[in-house]
Amino acid sequence: MVWTPIASTIEVNDAGEIAARLKERKRARTKLTSAYRKMRTYNTNMAADGDGA
């Protein structure tokens, strides 16, 4: 098994649980990235319209 900080914080030896945790973290990163991009697009559009700060 490859050592990662995530794997070391999970006090299990079950590869399935570690894989599930990694999958969930990837899903969370994707969601955060999407939200950030939407926020940046919205703010950029507001600035271009003269409505933003």
N, C-alpha and C positions, 0 to 999 in steps of 0.2 A: 504494500500500500504506500502511496506517496504521502508524505507528511505535509499537512497544511495547518495553518492556525485554526481553521474551522474544525478540522478533524480532531485537533488536540483539545478543543474546548468541549466537544461532545464526549461525554463519558460513556461511550459505548464502543463495542468492538464490531458491531454489525455494519457491514458495508452498505446494506440496503438503507439503513437509517441515515448514514452519512450522505449517500447519493440523493436521498429525498431532501435533506437539508440544503445541499448544493443547488438542487433544482429550484427549491423555494427561494433561495437567495438570488438566483439568476432571474426569476420571475419578478422579484421585488426591484432589482436593478433596472430591468426593462421598463417597469411601470414608472419608476422615478425618472428615468431618462426621457420617457415620453412626456411626462408632466412638465419637465424642465424645458423641453423643446417647445411645447405649446405655450408656456409662459414667455419664453424668449420671443417667439413669433408674435404673440399678442402685444408685448411691450414694444417691439420693433415697429409694428404697424401703427401703434398709437403715436410713437415719436414721429413717424413719417407723416401722419395726419396733423401733427401739431397739437394733439391732445395730451401727449405725454409730458413728462418732466424734462 
